Amino acid sequence: MRKLLPVLLAITGLGIGIAGGLLLRTPAAPDDPLAVEEDTAAPTVAGETQFMPLSSQFVVPLVENGRVQSMVVLSLSLEIAAGSLADLQAREPKLRDSFLQVMFDHANAGGFRGNFTTSSSMQTLREALREAARKQAGPAVRDVLISDILRQDS
């Protein structure tokens, strides 16, 4: 009995703690700005914005003297208006085409040479990508986010 009493007290305390936590828990209100809707593809934050990661990476060859000298690999996501996810997913092929053209132009202008991750170089690329996205999809696209970028020199 002497060894059983501490175990019973621990189990009782654990049960009371769990019950108290469940009773005191308050569900998030639908208009709560911090509430996040359950959606594994693109969660809605603050009821206004969703994030749509594009399905695959972008690969941009850097050509010098007629030969590929480097490759740049980028991953992008779109910040979009809530409720526009299905429409933008249907437009993803057109968006990808426009983004690739912007990246090729950026590469041909030397945007991926040297220290290509400077704030001004990245801002130029982001603005061009945002403009291309809005041209294809309208104001539903709020921003284009560069989530990963890598240059592999040969």
Helices and strands as residue ranges (DSSP letters): H 4-24, E 44-45, E 49-53, E 58-64, E 67-81, H 85-90, H 92-108, H 119-137, G 138-140, E 141-153
